[in-house]
Amino acid sequence: MSTLTKTKMLTMVGAITDGMRVMLKEHEDVLLLGEDIGKNGGVFRATEGLQAEFGEDRVMDTPLSEAGFIGAAIGMAVNGLRPVAEIQFMGFIYPAYEQIMTHASRLRSRTLGHYTCPIVIRAPYGAGVRAPEIHSDSTEAIFTHMPGIKVVCPSTPYDAKGLMIAAIEDPDPVLFLEPMRCYRSSREEVPEEKYTVEIGKGKVVREGEDVTIIAWGAMVKVAEEAAGKAEKSGISCEVLDLRTLYPLDKEIIAGSVQKTGRTVVVHEAHATGGVGNDVLAIINDTSFLYQKAPVERVTGFDTPVPYFGFEDFYLPDPERVLEAVKKVAEY
């Protein structure tokens, strides 16, 4: 980043917009489609101004049919375009699951590599913004079980732009998860020019020696806050942001947990079947003999995400994470 001198202060949603703008300018085969993304700029204004800048043929509104426009986007991708499709909320993606599972993820293997499907599916997800029922789901694990599609999830504006550009350039399908709580919660310096963040690589956001906390999306900030509280108790925590949920960065996970010997995994999705279980499997496979305590998980509960009046009881918070940190530290 030191060599990229011209920057601007952006929120995450602004960085996502900027990433799409960069690719629309650079590649005529890139186009955007989704419900209300054109004139209205999307429900979160992530595409605001792009239709006016690039025209209705490049930024197009679709009918309210997720299965329909994802299917159309797959057809576009197979025929040489690079569509970026927006699902308004992740909870609305289920009608399109058949198109994603049966076609997008399988086209490379189905055609023995003769065809690829360079589609990006954007999906705002997660609780914490007081949205109605079905608007706050965190069901990323449904898609990490699908070989053939990558799943990425930034937690900062810088990573959001870099991962968006990398996703659009990827020759295969990418599900781009956007944690709604992070959309406008902070700003940071983001290069104006084109750059990428490598898909499949996590990062250490806080160095530590005693306990590893692994998180992604909106839970990274929760993990960092818990690490700050733990430090006051004399516990040094290392915080990992996975950034990509499929494929997982096995090397960064193993390297950190072998150093600390104690691990807490944090995600807001339900405990059963969550991506945290795959993280535990990696720890077991690579680092079992390094562990000084059983791995703790801090997750959402095995219930539908509750109505917004009860969101705070459902979501992991720094206090729950701190409790788990102390438990593994004192084991």
N, C-alpha and C positions, 0 to 999 in steps of 0.2 A: 504493500500500500504506500510505502514511502516514495516510490517512483511515480505515483499517480498524484500529481500536484493539485489539479483543479478539482475541487470538491464542493458539495453543497450539503446543508443540513436537511435531512429527510427523515420522515417517519417511515415505518415499515411499509405502509400502504403506498406512500409516495415513492419509495424505492422500487416496489413491485411495478408501479406504473412506469417508472423510468426505465426499468429493464425491458418491459414490453415495447416502449417507445424506441429504444436503441435498436431492437431487433426488427421492428416494423420499418425503420429507416434503412437498415442494412440489407434486409432480405425481402424481396418482393413476394416470395412464397409464404411469408408469415402473415397470418390473419387471425382475427379474434372473433369469437362468436359466443353467444349466451343470452340469457334473459335480461332485458333492460340494460345491456352494457353500452348501447350506442348513445342515443341522445341523453339518457339519464345518467350515463357514466357508471352504471352498476349500483347495487344496493349500498356498497361501501365506498363508491366513487373511485374504485381502483382503475377504471378505464376512462375517467373524466377527461374530456377534451380530445380523446384519441380519434373518435369518429370525425370530428370537425377537421382534424389535422390530416387524416389518412383516407377519409371517405367511407361511404357505406359498403363498398365492396371489400374493404379490408377490416372493418369493425362493424359487425352486423348483429342486429337483434334477431332473436329466434322465437318461435312459439314456446309456450310453457310445456315442453316435452323433453325431459332429460334424455330419455332413451332415443328420441328422435334426433336431437342435435349432436349427441355423442356419436350416434351411428353415422350421421352425415360427416362429422369431423374425421372419423376413421376412414371413410371413403375418400375424403380430401387428402388425408395423409398417404394413403396407398397410391394415390395418383400424383404425388409430387409436391403437395403443399405441406406447410407446417402450421396446422391449426392450434390455437390456444383457446380452449373451451372453459368457460366459467360456470361452475355449479354455485348457485347463490349461497347455499349453506350445505355443509357436508351431509346433513340429514336428508337432503333432497337427492342424494346421489344414487339411492337404492334402485329407482326405476332404470338407471343406466348400467347397473351392475352386470346384467347379462351381456350387454354390448362390450363392456370392458373385459369381463372374464372370458367370454367365448370368442371374441374377435381381436380386440386390440392387443391383448397380452400374448396371443398365440400366432399372430401372423408371420413372424419371423420363422418360427419352427414349422408352422403349417406349410410354408412355401419353400422350406429348406434354404432360407436366407435370400431368396430372390426378391422378396418384398419386405419392407420394414414399415413401421407405423409411428412416425415421429410426431406424436400428439402430446400436448401438455394439457392436463385437466387440473384447473385451479379450484380449490375447495376451501373456503373459510370454515374453520372448525373450532370446537371447544366452548366451554362454558365461561362465565365470568363477565358477560356483557348484558345480562338481564334480558336475554332473548326468550321467545316463547318456546313451547314444546317442539321437539324435533330440530330446532335450530342450533342446538348446543352439543350435538353428538361428537364423540371422539372415538371413531370406530376405524382407526387406521390399520388395526391388525387384520381386518378383513382383506385388505389389499396387500399387506406384506406376505400373505400366504399364496400369492399369485406369481409364480416365476414368469418373467417376461415384462413386468412393469416395475419401474423404480418408484420409490416413495421418499420424498424429501420434505423437510419441515424446518424452515429457518426460525431463529429467535431474535434476530437483530436486523435493522435496515440494510447494513452492509452485506450480510449473508443473503438476505432476501433478493437483492438485485443480482448478485453474482450467481446464485443458484437458479434464478429465473432465466438468465441468459444461457447458463449451462443446460438447463432443462429443454429450452427451445432448440438448442443445437444438438441435443442427443438424438441419435437415430431411432430410438425406441420410446415406448410410452413412458411418461412420467406423471405421477400424481403429485401435485404441488400443494401441500397443506399449508394454510395460512392461519396461524393462531390469532383469532379475533381480538383477544385481550392485548396483543402486542401491536395491533394496527397503528394506534396513535398514542401509545403509552410512553414513548421516548423518541428522541431524535439523535442522530449521529452523523458525522461526516461521511458522505458517500461519494466516491469518484464519479464525475460526470461522464467520463468515457466508458468504453466497454471493458469489462473484466469478467472473469468467471470464478466461482467457487466450486471446487471439484466435488462432484456427486460421489458419495460413498466414503467421505472423509469427515470424521468428527473433529472437535477441537477441545483443547483444555482452556476453559475460561477463568479458572482459578487454580493456582498451584497449591498443593497440600501434601501432608505426609502421613496422616493418621487414618483418614476415612475417605473413600471415593464416593461421590454422589453423582449419579448418572441421570440425565434428564434431556428433554427436548421441548421445543415450542415454548409455550407460556410457563412451563414448569422450570425452565432454566433460571429465570429470575427468582422463583420461589426457592430453588436450590441454593442460589447465591446468598439470599437473605438468611437462610438457615445456616449456611457456612459462616456467615458473619456472626451470628448468634453463638455458634459452637466455638468460635475462636475465643470468645469471652470466657468460655469454660475451659480453655486450654486444649481444645481439640482442633487440630489443623485438618481442614477438609479440602480435597481436590474435587473440582466440579467439571464434569464433562458435558458438553453439548453434542449429542450425536449428529444432529443436522440431517443425516440420511437414515431412514428407518429400514430401507431395503435397497441395496445391500448394506448390512451393518458393518461398521468399521471394527473388525475383530481385533486389529492390532492395537488401537488406542485403548480399547476396553481392557485387554489383557495387560498392556503395559502399566496402566494406572492401578488396577486391582492387585497386580503382583507387587507393586511398590507399597501400597498401603495395607493390604491384607484384610481390609474391611470395606464393605460396600453397601450403599443404599441406592435403590433404583426408584425414581419418582416419575409417575405419569398419571394424567387425569382420566385416562380411559379406565374401563372396568378392570378389576383385578384378574378375573378369569379370562384366559385367552389373550391377555395383553402382550404388547411387544416386550414388556419387561421380562416376560417368561423366556423369550429368546435371548435376551441379555444374560439372564441367569444360566442358560444352557451354554453360552459362550464362556462364561466364567468357569463353569464346571468342566468344560472340555479343555480349556487352556490353562487354568490357574487354580485348580482345586487344592493342590498341596500348599499353595501360598496363603490360603484363607485362615484367618485367626478367629473368625466368627461367621455364623450363618448370614447369608445375604438377607437384608430387609427390603421389603417393598412398601412404598407409600403410594397409594393409588386412589382412584375413584372407587365407588362401591358397586356391587353387582345389582344395580337397579337402573332403570332409565334415568337420565339426567333429570333432576327434579325441576319443578317450576321455580322461577327466578328468586322467589322469596326464600328458597332453601339451598340455593347454589353454594353459599359459603360453607354449609355443613357437608356438602358433597366433595368439594374440591380440596385437594391437598394444600396445606398452607405451611408456612415456615415452622410453626410450632409442631405440627405432626412430623415434619421431616427432622426437626431437631430431636424429637423424642426417639426416632429411629436411629439417628446418629449416635446419641448417647447409649442406646441399647447395644449397638455393635461395638462401640468403643469400650464399654465396660464388661463385655462378655468374658 
